[in-house]
Amino acid sequence: MKIQIINGPNLNLLGVREPEVYGGQTFGDYLDQLRSDHAGIEIDYFQSNVEGEIINKIQEAGFESDGIILNAGGYTHTSVAIRDAIKAIPAPVVEVHISNVHAREEFRHHSMISAVCLGVIAGFGMDSYRLALSALVKLEFS
């Protein structure tokens, strides 16, 4: 099984950016542990602060992977283009957020991409990625 994780803008700053919201762990450290815990699954990782690069990766991975875990960051609330990219691919996409976006600013309460994703996992810190991975594994083998 091959899973693509895609992180959007500012998620390269995990471990440094607002640790009270996002925690103190870097994504690289978390990814190492996730890969170790799921050695039988190929987990690829991509991060970009650029919307077009995220769209290109969704299109590429959407035809080469068994599923995508997507944390689109701030683009979650603004990007019709990312929504359209998700709709255009056959791979299931799970929308992920580290924080509980519904407990934050009002503008974060609406997602442009939720309706075209398999599901949404939010508010469980970095563990949101593991929960999304578990959902995709269960889907693959059900």
A tleap script that builds the chain and sets N, CA, C and O, in Angstrom:
source leaprc.protein.ff14SB
mol = sequence {
  NMET LYS ILE GLN ILE ILE ASN GLY PRO ASN
  LEU ASN LEU LEU GLY VAL ARG GLU PRO GLU
  VAL TYR GLY GLY GLN THR PHE GLY ASP TYR
  LEU ASP GLN LEU ARG SER ASP HIE ALA GLY
  ILE GLU ILE ASP TYR PHE GLN SER ASN VAL
  GLU GLY GLU ILE ILE ASN LYS ILE GLN GLU
  ALA GLY PHE GLU SER ASP GLY ILE ILE LEU
  ASN ALA GLY GLY TYR THR HIE THR SER VAL
  ALA ILE ARG ASP ALA ILE LYS ALA ILE PRO
  ALA PRO VAL VAL GLU VAL HIE ILE SER ASN
  VAL HIE ALA ARG GLU GLU PHE ARG HIE HIE
  SER MET ILE SER ALA VAL CYS LEU GLY VAL
  ILE ALA GLY PHE GLY MET ASP SER TYR ARG
  LEU ALA LEU SER ALA LEU VAL LYS LEU GLU
  PHE CSER
}
set mol.1.N position { 0.849 -1.183 0.000 }
set mol.1.CA position { 0.000 0.000 0.000 }
set mol.1.C position { 0.889 1.238 0.000 }
set mol.1.O position { 1.904 1.298 0.694 }
set mol.2.N position { 0.480 2.224 -0.797 }
set mol.2.CA position { 1.241 3.469 -0.918 }
set mol.2.C position { 0.338 4.647 -0.564 }
set mol.2.O position { -0.713 4.846 -1.173 }
set mol.3.N position { 0.765 5.419 0.425 }
set mol.3.CA position { 0.011 6.579 0.892 }
set mol.3.C position { 0.869 7.830 0.725 }
set mol.3.O position { 2.056 7.831 1.049 }
set mol.4.N position { 0.256 8.881 0.221 }
set mol.4.CA position { 0.929 10.173 0.068 }
set mol.4.C position { 0.395 11.131 1.122 }
set mol.4.O position { -0.813 11.350 1.207 }
set mol.5.N position { 1.277 11.698 1.919 }
set mol.5.CA position { 0.915 12.784 2.831 }
set mol.5.C position { 1.320 14.092 2.161 }
set mol.5.O position { 2.448 14.242 1.689 }
set mol.6.N position { 0.386 15.030 2.128 }
set mol.6.CA position { 0.656 16.354 1.567 }
set mol.6.C position { 0.319 17.393 2.631 }
set mol.6.O position { -0.806 17.450 3.128 }
set mol.7.N position { 1.297 18.202 2.966 }
set mol.7.CA position { 1.097 19.303 3.899 }
set mol.7.C position { 1.230 20.620 3.170 }
set mol.7.O position { 2.105 20.790 2.321 }
set mol.8.N position { 0.355 21.549 3.507 }
set mol.8.CA position { 0.333 22.852 2.874 }
set mol.8.C position { 1.123 23.909 3.613 }
set mol.8.O position { 2.045 23.596 4.367 }
set mol.9.N position { 0.759 25.160 3.395 }
set mol.9.CA position { 1.547 26.288 3.865 }
set mol.9.C position { 1.751 26.321 5.376 }
set mol.9.O position { 0.856 26.026 6.168 }
set mol.10.N position { 2.961 26.693 5.725 }
set mol.10.CA position { 3.409 26.918 7.098 }
set mol.10.C position { 3.584 25.646 7.920 }
set mol.10.O position { 4.039 25.705 9.063 }
set mol.11.N position { 3.232 24.507 7.356 }
set mol.11.CA position { 3.394 23.266 8.107 }
set mol.11.C position { 4.843 22.793 8.132 }
set mol.11.O position { 5.186 21.861 8.859 }
set mol.12.N position { 5.689 23.439 7.337 }
set mol.12.CA position { 7.129 23.199 7.447 }
set mol.12.C position { 7.683 23.778 8.751 }
set mol.12.O position { 8.817 23.479 9.125 }
set mol.13.N position { 6.906 24.589 9.433 }
set mol.13.CA position { 7.339 25.224 10.679 }
set mol.13.C position { 6.854 24.493 11.924 }
set mol.13.O position { 6.998 25.005 13.034 }
set mol.14.N position { 6.279 23.298 11.753 }
set mol.14.CA position { 5.827 22.536 12.920 }
set mol.14.C position { 7.001 22.302 13.867 }
set mol.14.O position { 8.117 22.009 13.438 }
set mol.15.N position { 6.730 22.437 15.144 }
set mol.15.CA position { 7.766 22.329 16.153 }
set mol.15.C position { 8.275 23.693 16.576 }
set mol.15.O position { 8.854 23.841 17.653 }
set mol.16.N position { 8.057 24.698 15.721 }
set mol.16.CA position { 8.489 26.067 16.001 }
set mol.16.C position { 7.276 26.998 16.049 }
set mol.16.O position { 7.176 27.859 16.923 }
set mol.17.N position { 6.368 26.816 15.106 }
set mol.17.CA position { 5.201 27.702 14.951 }
set mol.17.C position { 4.143 27.400 16.001 }
set mol.17.O position { 3.686 26.262 16.106 }
set mol.18.N position { 3.758 28.373 16.759 }
set mol.18.CA position { 2.660 28.280 17.722 }
set mol.18.C position { 2.601 26.910 18.409 }
set mol.18.O position { 1.646 26.163 18.201 }
set mol.19.N position { 3.588 26.578 19.206 }
set mol.19.CA position { 3.593 25.258 19.850 }
set mol.19.C position { 2.384 25.015 20.758 }
set mol.19.O position { 2.018 23.868 21.012 }
set mol.20.N position { 1.768 26.090 21.246 }
set mol.20.CA position { 0.568 25.936 22.074 }
set mol.20.C position { -0.614 25.418 21.258 }
set mol.20.O position { -1.555 24.858 21.820 }
set mol.21.N position { -0.574 25.600 19.941 }
set mol.21.CA position { -1.632 25.114 19.049 }
set mol.21.C position { -1.206 23.812 18.374 }
set mol.21.O position { -1.981 22.858 18.310 }
set mol.22.N position { 0.040 23.776 17.867 }
set mol.22.CA position { 0.487 22.672 17.016 }
set mol.22.C position { 1.452 21.709 17.694 }
set mol.22.O position { 1.834 20.705 17.093 }
set mol.23.N position { 1.853 21.987 18.921 }
set mol.23.CA position { 2.793 21.123 19.625 }
set mol.23.C position { 4.232 21.469 19.298 }
set mol.23.O position { 4.504 22.326 18.457 }
set mol.24.N position { 5.145 20.796 19.968 }
set mol.24.CA position { 6.556 21.097 19.833 }
set mol.24.C position { 7.331 20.139 18.956 }
set mol.24.O position { 8.542 20.292 18.801 }
set mol.25.N position { 6.666 19.159 18.382 }
set mol.25.CA position { 7.345 18.145 17.572 }
set mol.25.C position { 7.419 18.581 16.113 }
set mol.25.O position { 6.459 19.136 15.577 }
set mol.26.N position { 8.553 18.331 15.477 }
set mol.26.CA position { 8.656 18.607 14.053 }
set mol.26.C position { 7.910 17.525 13.283 }
set mol.26.O position { 7.722 16.415 13.782 }
set mol.27.N position { 7.487 17.852 12.067 }
set mol.27.CA position { 6.804 16.832 11.276 }
set mol.27.C position { 7.762 15.727 10.875 }
set mol.27.O position { 7.362 14.567 10.781 }
set mol.28.N position { 9.016 16.065 10.637 }
set mol.28.CA position { 10.012 15.047 10.295 }
set mol.28.C position { 10.147 13.993 11.366 }
set mol.28.O position { 10.211 12.802 11.061 }
set mol.29.N position { 10.191 14.414 12.623 }
set mol.29.CA position { 10.272 13.452 13.731 }
set mol.29.C position { 9.009 12.598 13.797 }
set mol.29.O position { 9.078 11.385 13.996 }
set mol.30.N position { 7.851 13.246 13.629 }
set mol.30.CA position { 6.596 12.495 13.653 }
set mol.30.C position { 6.532 11.508 12.495 }
set mol.30.O position { 6.106 10.368 12.680 }
set mol.31.N position { 6.945 11.926 11.312 }
set mol.31.CA position { 6.903 11.077 10.132 }
set mol.31.C position { 7.803 9.855 10.305 }
set mol.31.O position { 7.426 8.749 9.918 }
set mol.32.N position { 8.974 10.045 10.875 }
set mol.32.CA position { 9.869 8.904 11.142 }
set mol.32.C position { 9.165 7.867 12.004 }
set mol.32.O position { 9.251 6.670 11.729 }
set mol.33.N position { 8.471 8.315 13.042 }
set mol.33.CA position { 7.768 7.387 13.927 }
set mol.33.C position { 6.593 6.722 13.216 }
set mol.33.O position { 6.366 5.524 13.384 }
set mol.34.N position { 5.849 7.485 12.427 }
set mol.34.CA position { 4.713 6.937 11.687 }
set mol.34.C position { 5.183 5.851 10.728 }
set mol.34.O position { 4.569 4.788 10.639 }
set mol.35.N position { 6.262 6.115 10.018 }
set mol.35.CA position { 6.813 5.113 9.092 }
set mol.35.C position { 7.299 3.877 9.844 }
set mol.35.O position { 7.104 2.753 9.381 }
set mol.36.N position { 7.920 4.077 10.981 }
set mol.36.CA position { 8.401 2.956 11.784 }
set mol.36.C position { 7.242 2.095 12.282 }
set mol.36.O position { 7.323 0.867 12.270 }
set mol.37.N position { 6.184 2.736 12.713 }
set mol.37.CA position { 5.013 2.016 13.230 }
set mol.37.C position { 4.218 1.311 12.136 }
set mol.37.O position { 3.446 0.398 12.430 }
set mol.38.N position { 4.392 1.718 10.882 }
set mol.38.CA position { 3.647 1.151 9.751 }
set mol.38.C position { 4.618 0.754 8.643 }
set mol.38.O position { 4.499 1.199 7.502 }
set mol.39.N position { 5.572 -0.085 9.001 }
set mol.39.CA position { 6.670 -0.445 8.097 }
set mol.39.C position { 6.181 -1.107 6.811 }
set mol.39.O position { 6.876 -1.045 5.797 }
set mol.40.N position { 5.013 -1.733 6.823 }
set mol.40.CA position { 4.501 -2.401 5.634 }
set mol.40.C position { 3.814 -1.481 4.647 }
set mol.40.O position { 3.345 -1.927 3.600 }
set mol.41.N position { 3.750 -0.195 4.975 }
set mol.41.CA position { 3.075 0.781 4.124 }
set mol.41.C position { 4.109 1.792 3.641 }
set mol.41.O position { 4.880 2.329 4.436 }
set mol.42.N position { 4.122 2.047 2.344 }
set mol.42.CA position { 5.001 3.085 1.800 }
set mol.42.C position { 4.325 4.434 2.022 }
set mol.42.O position { 3.247 4.696 1.489 }
set mol.43.N position { 4.966 5.277 2.806 }
set mol.43.CA position { 4.414 6.593 3.122 }
set mol.43.C position { 5.339 7.644 2.518 }
set mol.43.O position { 6.470 7.825 2.970 }
set mol.44.N position { 4.845 8.332 1.494 }
set mol.44.CA position { 5.589 9.409 0.864 }
set mol.44.C position { 5.125 10.734 1.450 }
set mol.44.O position { 3.985 10.864 1.895 }
set mol.45.N position { 6.016 11.708 1.446 }
set mol.45.CA position { 5.705 12.991 2.065 }
set mol.45.C position { 6.078 14.147 1.141 }
set mol.45.O position { 7.114 14.132 0.476 }
set mol.46.N position { 5.199 15.150 1.121 }
set mol.46.CA position { 5.428 16.364 0.344 }
set mol.46.C position { 4.859 17.538 1.120 }
set mol.46.O position { 3.771 17.444 1.689 }
set mol.47.N position { 5.593 18.644 1.144 }
set mol.47.CA position { 5.108 19.877 1.762 }
set mol.47.C position { 5.438 21.026 0.837 }
set mol.47.O position { 6.518 21.075 0.248 }
set mol.48.N position { 4.491 21.961 0.711 }
set mol.48.CA position { 4.748 23.175 -0.059 }
set mol.48.C position { 3.911 24.314 0.496 }
set mol.48.O position { 2.808 24.120 1.008 }
set mol.49.N position { 4.470 25.502 0.375 }
set mol.49.CA position { 3.739 26.722 0.708 }
set mol.49.C position { 3.053 27.309 -0.514 }
set mol.49.O position { 2.431 28.368 -0.435 }
set mol.50.N position { 3.167 26.615 -1.654 }
set mol.50.CA position { 2.684 27.131 -2.932 }
set mol.50.C position { 1.481 26.308 -3.409 }
set mol.50.O position { 1.583 25.093 -3.582 }
set mol.51.N position { 0.357 26.969 -3.618 }
set mol.51.CA position { -0.880 26.298 -3.995 }
set mol.51.C position { -0.729 25.441 -5.251 }
set mol.51.O position { -1.183 24.297 -5.268 }
set mol.52.N position { -0.107 25.967 -6.294 }
set mol.52.CA position { 0.045 25.224 -7.539 }
set mol.52.C position { 0.873 23.963 -7.371 }
set mol.52.O position { 0.579 22.949 -8.004 }
set mol.53.N position { 1.896 24.002 -6.536 }
set mol.53.CA position { 2.707 22.812 -6.274 }
set mol.53.C position { 1.891 21.747 -5.553 }
set mol.53.O position { 2.052 20.555 -5.815 }
set mol.54.N position { 1.020 22.171 -4.651 }
set mol.54.CA position { 0.142 21.228 -3.946 }
set mol.54.C position { -0.818 20.575 -4.932 }
set mol.54.O position { -1.049 19.367 -4.872 }
set mol.55.N position { -1.369 21.362 -5.830 }
set mol.55.CA position { -2.273 20.831 -6.857 }
set mol.55.C position { -1.538 19.838 -7.741 }
set mol.55.O position { -2.070 18.767 -8.031 }
set mol.56.N position { -0.341 20.164 -8.172 }
set mol.56.CA position { 0.444 19.230 -8.991 }
set mol.56.C position { 0.676 17.918 -8.264 }
set mol.56.O position { 0.578 16.851 -8.871 }
set mol.57.N position { 0.983 17.977 -6.971 }
set mol.57.CA position { 1.240 16.749 -6.202 }
set mol.57.C position { -0.045 15.950 -6.020 }
set mol.57.O position { -0.010 14.721 -6.080 }
set mol.58.N position { -1.169 16.608 -5.800 }
set mol.58.CA position { -2.450 15.893 -5.693 }
set mol.58.C position { -2.733 15.158 -6.994 }
set mol.58.O position { -3.117 13.989 -6.981 }
set mol.59.N position { -2.542 15.844 -8.116 }
set mol.59.CA position { -2.800 15.205 -9.412 }
set mol.59.C position { -1.875 14.019 -9.635 }
set mol.59.O position { -2.322 12.966 -10.090 }
set mol.60.N position { -0.602 14.171 -9.326 }
set mol.60.CA position { 0.366 13.087 -9.501 }
set mol.60.C position { 0.041 11.905 -8.579 }
set mol.60.O position { -0.085 10.768 -9.035 }
set mol.61.N position { -0.091 12.186 -7.291 }
set mol.61.CA position { -0.320 11.121 -6.310 }
set mol.61.C position { -1.699 10.498 -6.460 }
set mol.61.O position { -1.896 9.332 -6.119 }
set mol.62.N position { -2.639 11.256 -6.961 }
set mol.62.CA position { -4.002 10.760 -7.102 }
set mol.62.C position { -4.143 9.609 -8.078 }
set mol.62.O position { -5.146 8.896 -8.063 }
set mol.63.N position { -3.141 9.424 -8.927 }
set mol.63.CA position { -3.154 8.323 -9.883 }
set mol.63.C position { -2.084 7.276 -9.574 }
set mol.63.O position { -2.030 6.232 -10.225 }
set mol.64.N position { -1.232 7.551 -8.582 }
set mol.64.CA position { -0.132 6.641 -8.249 }
set mol.64.C position { -0.217 6.060 -6.846 }
set mol.64.O position { 0.511 5.121 -6.523 }
set mol.65.N position { -1.080 6.595 -6.021 }
set mol.65.CA position { -1.161 6.180 -4.617 }
set mol.65.C position { -2.505 5.528 -4.316 }
set mol.65.O position { -3.471 5.667 -5.067 }
set mol.66.N position { -2.537 4.822 -3.209 }
set mol.66.CA position { -3.787 4.208 -2.751 }
set mol.66.C position { -4.631 5.171 -1.933 }
set mol.66.O position { -5.801 4.904 -1.658 }
set mol.67.N position { -4.041 6.278 -1.551 }
set mol.67.CA position { -4.766 7.285 -0.798 }
set mol.67.C position { -3.873 8.462 -0.480 }
set mol.67.O position { -2.647 8.359 -0.512 }
set mol.68.N position { -4.506 9.585 -0.171 }
set mol.68.CA position { -3.796 10.814 0.171 }
set mol.68.C position { -4.309 11.317 1.509 }
set mol.68.O position { -5.513 11.352 1.762 }
set mol.69.N position { -3.370 11.705 2.359 }
set mol.69.CA position { -3.682 12.419 3.596 }
set mol.69.C position { -3.282 13.860 3.342 }
set mol.69.O position { -2.110 14.145 3.096 }
set mol.70.N position { -4.241 14.770 3.399 }
set mol.70.CA position { -4.009 16.160 3.020 }
set mol.70.C position { -4.316 17.109 4.160 }
set mol.70.O position { -5.441 17.170 4.656 }
set mol.71.N position { -3.297 17.845 4.568 }
set mol.71.CA position { -3.483 18.992 5.451 }
set mol.71.C position { -3.165 20.207 4.595 }
set mol.71.O position { -2.001 20.574 4.432 }
set mol.72.N position { -4.184 20.818 4.060 }
set mol.72.CA position { -4.003 21.940 3.135 }
set mol.72.C position { -3.727 23.254 3.851 }
set mol.72.O position { -3.610 24.297 3.208 }
set mol.73.N position { -3.621 23.213 5.181 }
set mol.73.CA position { -3.347 24.436 5.932 }
set mol.73.C position { -4.385 25.497 5.612 }
set mol.73.O position { -5.571 25.194 5.478 }
set mol.74.N position { -3.943 26.733 5.489 }
set mol.74.CA position { -4.844 27.844 5.214 }
set mol.74.C position { -5.590 27.723 3.898 }
set mol.74.O position { -6.653 28.321 3.737 }
set mol.75.N position { -5.048 26.952 2.943 }
set mol.75.CA position { -5.753 26.760 1.669 }
set mol.75.C position { -7.051 25.968 1.845 }
set mol.75.O position { -7.914 25.991 0.968 }
set mol.76.N position { -7.188 25.283 2.953 }
set mol.76.CA position { -8.430 24.553 3.237 }
set mol.76.C position { -9.640 25.468 3.115 }
set mol.76.O position { -10.698 25.057 2.639 }
set mol.77.N position { -9.476 26.694 3.543 }
set mol.77.CA position { -10.592 27.627 3.669 }
set mol.77.C position { -10.765 28.526 2.452 }
set mol.77.O position { -11.696 29.330 2.402 }
set mol.78.N position { -9.867 28.396 1.460 }
set mol.78.CA position { -9.892 29.351 0.355 }
set mol.78.C position { -9.776 28.747 -1.041 }
set mol.78.O position { -10.099 29.423 -2.018 }
set mol.79.N position { -9.331 27.505 -1.170 }
set mol.79.CA position { -8.901 27.036 -2.492 }
set mol.79.C position { -9.923 26.163 -3.221 }
set mol.79.O position { -10.080 24.977 -2.930 }
set mol.80.N position { -10.599 26.779 -4.162 }
set mol.80.CA position { -11.452 26.025 -5.078 }
set mol.80.C position { -10.580 25.153 -5.982 }
set mol.80.O position { -10.996 24.063 -6.376 }
set mol.81.N position { -9.394 25.616 -6.310 }
set mol.81.CA position { -8.494 24.865 -7.195 }
set mol.81.C position { -8.043 23.551 -6.559 }
set mol.81.O position { -7.974 22.529 -7.242 }
set mol.82.N position { -7.737 23.563 -5.273 }
set mol.82.CA position { -7.384 22.306 -4.594 }
set mol.82.C position { -8.600 21.395 -4.533 }
set mol.82.O position { -8.480 20.185 -4.727 }
set mol.83.N position { -9.753 21.957 -4.270 }
set mol.83.CA position { -10.994 21.160 -4.284 }
set mol.83.C position { -11.178 20.479 -5.642 }
set mol.83.O position { -11.480 19.288 -5.705 }
set mol.84.N position { -11.000 21.224 -6.712 }
set mol.84.CA position { -11.167 20.670 -8.056 }
set mol.84.C position { -10.142 19.576 -8.337 }
set mol.84.O position { -10.462 18.582 -8.988 }
set mol.85.N position { -8.918 19.747 -7.854 }
set mol.85.CA position { -7.883 18.717 -8.040 }
set mol.85.C position { -8.278 17.423 -7.334 }
set mol.85.O position { -8.089 16.334 -7.875 }
set mol.86.N position { -8.818 17.541 -6.142 }
set mol.86.CA position { -9.258 16.351 -5.391 }
set mol.86.C position { -10.378 15.640 -6.147 }
set mol.86.O position { -10.382 14.413 -6.247 }
set mol.87.N position { -11.319 16.405 -6.674 }
set mol.87.CA position { -12.436 15.819 -7.432 }
set mol.87.C position { -11.971 15.097 -8.687 }
set mol.87.O position { -12.640 14.174 -9.151 }
set mol.88.N position { -10.833 15.503 -9.245 }
set mol.88.CA position { -10.365 14.985 -10.531 }
set mol.88.C position { -9.589 13.672 -10.428 }
set mol.88.O position { -9.259 13.075 -11.453 }
set mol.89.N position { -9.294 13.213 -9.218 }
set mol.89.CA position { -8.441 12.027 -9.059 }
set mol.89.C position { -9.229 10.851 -8.488 }
set mol.89.O position { -10.241 11.045 -7.815 }
set mol.90.N position { -8.759 9.621 -8.761 }
set mol.90.CA position { -9.457 8.454 -8.220 }
set mol.90.C position { -9.083 8.091 -6.779 }
set mol.90.O position { -9.873 7.436 -6.098 }
set mol.91.N position { -7.918 8.493 -6.300 }
set mol.91.CA position { -7.490 8.113 -4.947 }
set mol.91.C position { -8.334 8.829 -3.895 }
set mol.91.O position { -8.644 10.011 -4.043 }
set mol.92.N position { -8.708 8.111 -2.832 }
set mol.92.CA position { -9.432 8.772 -1.745 }
set mol.92.C position { -8.513 9.728 -0.992 }
set mol.92.O position { -7.322 9.463 -0.823 }
set mol.93.N position { -9.084 10.836 -0.547 }
set mol.93.CA position { -8.342 11.853 0.191 }
set mol.93.C position { -8.990 12.040 1.555 }
set mol.93.O position { -10.206 12.197 1.659 }
set mol.94.N position { -8.163 12.023 2.604 }
set mol.94.CA position { -8.629 12.330 3.949 }
set mol.94.C position { -8.062 13.694 4.328 }
set mol.94.O position { -6.849 13.905 4.319 }
set mol.95.N position { -8.956 14.604 4.657 }
set mol.95.CA position { -8.567 15.945 5.113 }
set mol.95.C position { -8.164 15.859 6.579 }
set mol.95.O position { -8.876 15.271 7.393 }
set mol.96.N position { -7.029 16.445 6.906 }
set mol.96.CA position { -6.490 16.379 8.260 }
set mol.96.C position { -6.158 17.777 8.760 }
set mol.96.O position { -5.691 18.633 8.008 }
set mol.97.N position { -6.410 17.986 10.045 }
set mol.97.CA position { -5.986 19.201 10.737 }
set mol.97.C position { -5.441 18.814 12.094 }
set mol.97.O position { -6.025 17.986 12.793 }
set mol.98.N position { -4.341 19.404 12.462 }
set mol.98.CA position { -3.714 19.125 13.755 }
set mol.98.C position { -4.561 19.705 14.874 }
set mol.98.O position { -4.799 19.046 15.886 }
set mol.99.N position { -5.013 20.936 14.693 }
set mol.99.CA position { -5.851 21.582 15.705 }
set mol.99.C position { -7.326 21.332 15.395 }
set mol.99.O position { -7.684 20.899 14.300 }
set mol.100.N position { -8.165 21.616 16.381 }
set mol.100.CA position { -9.606 21.573 16.159 }
set mol.100.C position { -10.001 22.913 15.537 }
set mol.100.O position { -10.173 23.912 16.234 }
set mol.101.N position { -10.140 22.909 14.226 }
set mol.101.CA position { -10.407 24.172 13.514 }
set mol.101.C position { -11.718 24.813 13.961 }
set mol.101.O position { -11.885 26.025 13.819 }
set mol.102.N position { -12.637 24.039 14.488 }
set mol.102.CA position { -13.933 24.570 14.911 }
set mol.102.C position { -13.868 25.258 16.274 }
set mol.102.O position { -14.819 25.917 16.693 }
set mol.103.N position { -12.754 25.100 16.947 }
set mol.103.CA position { -12.550 25.786 18.220 }
set mol.103.C position { -11.676 27.025 18.039 }
set mol.103.O position { -11.265 27.661 19.010 }
set mol.104.N position { -11.403 27.350 16.791 }
set mol.104.CA position { -10.522 28.478 16.480 }
set mol.104.C position { -11.315 29.606 15.817 }
set mol.104.O position { -12.533 29.673 15.977 }
set mol.105.N position { -10.660 30.470 15.093 }
set mol.105.CA position { -11.308 31.626 14.484 }
set mol.105.C position { -12.440 31.186 13.554 }
set mol.105.O position { -12.393 30.111 12.956 }
set mol.106.N position { -13.442 32.032 13.450 }
set mol.106.CA position { -14.638 31.740 12.659 }
set mol.106.C position { -14.300 31.373 11.209 }
set mol.106.O position { -14.908 30.461 10.648 }
set mol.107.N position { -13.343 32.069 10.600 }
set mol.107.CA position { -13.033 31.799 9.192 }
set mol.107.C position { -12.499 30.389 8.980 }
set mol.107.O position { -12.535 29.886 7.856 }
set mol.108.N position { -12.004 29.738 10.029 }
set mol.108.CA position { -11.495 28.373 9.895 }
set mol.108.C position { -12.606 27.317 9.986 }
set mol.108.O position { -12.341 26.128 9.813 }
set mol.109.N position { -13.815 27.733 10.250 }
set mol.109.CA position { -14.916 26.789 10.427 }
set mol.109.C position { -15.442 26.241 9.108 }
set mol.109.O position { -16.179 25.255 9.106 }
set mol.110.N position { -15.082 26.854 7.992 }
set mol.110.CA position { -15.559 26.378 6.692 }
set mol.110.C position { -14.398 25.843 5.865 }
set mol.110.O position { -13.374 26.504 5.694 }
set mol.111.N position { -14.585 24.639 5.362 }
set mol.111.CA position { -13.588 24.016 4.498 }
set mol.111.C position { -14.111 23.960 3.073 }
set mol.111.O position { -15.243 23.542 2.829 }
set mol.112.N position { -13.287 24.380 2.146 }
set mol.112.CA position { -13.633 24.282 0.727 }
set mol.112.C position { -13.459 22.858 0.215 }
set mol.112.O position { -13.986 22.516 -0.844 }
set mol.113.N position { -12.722 22.017 0.954 }
set mol.113.CA position { -12.371 20.696 0.439 }
set mol.113.C position { -13.093 19.529 1.109 }
set mol.113.O position { -13.090 18.425 0.565 }
set mol.114.N position { -13.702 19.736 2.257 }
set mol.114.CA position { -14.317 18.620 3.004 }
set mol.114.C position { -15.304 17.809 2.174 }
set mol.114.O position { -15.314 16.580 2.244 }
set mol.115.N position { -16.121 18.481 1.403 }
set mol.115.CA position { -17.186 17.799 0.663 }
set mol.115.C position { -16.667 16.846 -0.401 }
set mol.115.O position { -17.392 15.949 -0.831 }
set mol.116.N position { -15.422 17.027 -0.831 }
set mol.116.CA position { -14.868 16.147 -1.863 }
set mol.116.C position { -13.834 15.168 -1.289 }
set mol.116.O position { -13.162 14.453 -2.033 }
set mol.117.N position { -13.721 15.149 0.025 }
set mol.117.CA position { -12.810 14.214 0.703 }
set mol.117.C position { -13.597 13.037 1.270 }
set mol.117.O position { -14.798 13.136 1.520 }
set mol.118.N position { -12.902 11.933 1.467 }
set mol.118.CA position { -13.499 10.754 2.086 }
set mol.118.C position { -13.992 11.073 3.485 }
set mol.118.O position { -15.069 10.633 3.887 }
set mol.119.N position { -13.210 11.834 4.222 }
set mol.119.CA position { -13.556 12.209 5.585 }
set mol.119.C position { -12.623 13.281 6.086 }
set mol.119.O position { -11.686 13.687 5.399 }
set mol.120.N position { -12.896 13.743 7.315 }
set mol.120.CA position { -12.124 14.803 7.945 }
set mol.120.C position { -11.738 14.369 9.348 }
set mol.120.O position { -12.570 13.867 10.104 }
set mol.121.N position { -10.470 14.564 9.692 }
set mol.121.CA position { -9.988 14.289 11.044 }
set mol.121.C position { -9.305 15.555 11.535 }
set mol.121.O position { -8.380 16.057 10.895 }
set mol.122.N position { -9.756 16.065 12.662 }
set mol.122.CA position { -9.222 17.328 13.176 }
set mol.122.C position { -9.168 17.304 14.693 }
set mol.122.O position { -10.027 16.727 15.361 }
set mol.123.N position { -8.137 17.946 15.215 }
set mol.123.CA position { -8.091 18.205 16.641 }
set mol.123.C position { -7.345 17.195 17.479 }
set mol.123.O position { -7.364 17.296 18.706 }
set mol.124.N position { -6.697 16.239 16.878 }
set mol.124.CA position { -5.987 15.210 17.637 }
set mol.124.C position { -4.479 15.390 17.572 }
set mol.124.O position { -3.729 14.433 17.763 }
set mol.125.N position { -4.032 16.610 17.304 }
set mol.125.CA position { -2.607 16.870 17.194 }
set mol.125.C position { -2.034 16.094 16.019 }
set mol.125.O position { -2.730 15.805 15.046 }
set mol.126.N position { -0.764 15.766 16.124 }
set mol.126.CA position { -0.114 15.002 15.052 }
set mol.126.C position { -0.772 13.640 14.865 }
set mol.126.O position { -0.705 13.062 13.780 }
set mol.127.N position { -1.396 13.136 15.896 }
set mol.127.CA position { -2.056 11.828 15.804 }
set mol.127.C position { -3.172 11.826 14.766 }
set mol.127.O position { -3.629 10.757 14.360 }
set mol.128.N position { -3.620 13.000 14.330 }
set mol.128.CA position { -4.627 13.078 13.274 }
set mol.128.C position { -4.151 12.362 12.006 }
set mol.128.O position { -4.956 11.776 11.282 }
set mol.129.N position { -2.847 12.411 11.741 }
set mol.129.CA position { -2.296 11.736 10.560 }
set mol.129.C position { -2.384 10.214 10.710 }
set mol.129.O position { -2.717 9.517 9.751 }
set mol.130.N position { -2.092 9.703 11.897 }
set mol.130.CA position { -2.186 8.257 12.134 }
set mol.130.C position { -3.631 7.786 11.999 }
set mol.130.O position { -3.894 6.721 11.441 }
set mol.131.N position { -4.557 8.578 12.508 }
set mol.131.CA position { -5.973 8.226 12.396 }
set mol.131.C position { -6.409 8.207 10.931 }
set mol.131.O position { -7.176 7.335 10.523 }
set mol.132.N position { -5.927 9.159 10.144 }
set mol.132.CA position { -6.239 9.182 8.710 }
set mol.132.C position { -5.635 7.966 8.012 }
set mol.132.O position { -6.279 7.352 7.160 }
set mol.133.N position { -4.416 7.622 8.368 }
set mol.133.CA position { -3.767 6.447 7.787 }
set mol.133.C position { -4.561 5.184 8.120 }
set mol.133.O position { -4.768 4.333 7.256 }
set mol.134.N position { -4.996 5.067 9.348 }
set mol.134.CA position { -5.803 3.905 9.751 }
set mol.134.C position { -7.091 3.825 8.950 }
set mol.134.O position { -7.511 2.734 8.564 }
set mol.135.N position { -7.722 4.959 8.697 }
set mol.135.CA position { -8.951 4.971 7.909 }
set mol.135.C position { -8.698 4.512 6.476 }
set mol.135.O position { -9.498 3.763 5.915 }
set mol.136.N position { -7.594 4.954 5.880 }
set mol.136.CA position { -7.272 4.541 4.519 }
set mol.136.C position { -6.902 3.070 4.443 }
set mol.136.O position { -7.260 2.393 3.479 }
set mol.137.N position { -6.194 2.566 5.442 }
set mol.137.CA position { -5.853 1.136 5.480 }
set mol.137.C position { -7.122 0.305 5.605 }
set mol.137.O position { -7.285 -0.697 4.907 }
set mol.138.N position { -8.005 0.711 6.477 }
set mol.138.CA position { -9.273 -0.019 6.668 }
set mol.138.C position { -10.080 -0.023 5.368 }
set mol.138.O position { -10.653 -1.046 4.994 }
set mol.139.N position { -10.123 1.118 4.685 }
set mol.139.CA position { -10.851 1.222 3.420 }
set mol.139.C position { -10.255 0.276 2.381 }
set mol.139.O position { -10.987 -0.396 1.655 }
set mol.140.N position { -8.933 0.227 2.313 }
set mol.140.CA position { -8.237 -0.608 1.327 }
set mol.140.C position { -8.540 -2.094 1.531 }
set mol.140.O position { -8.652 -2.852 0.567 }
set mol.141.N position { -8.671 -2.498 2.792 }
set mol.141.CA position { -8.815 -3.917 3.090 }
set mol.141.C position { -10.235 -4.310 3.480 }
set mol.141.O position { -10.453 -5.397 4.014 }
set mol.142.N position { -11.197 -3.437 3.219 }
set mol.142.CA position { -12.593 -3.804 3.542 }
set mol.142.C position { -13.342 -4.250 2.324 }
set mol.142.O position { -14.521 -4.592 2.415 }
savepdb mol mol.pdb
quit
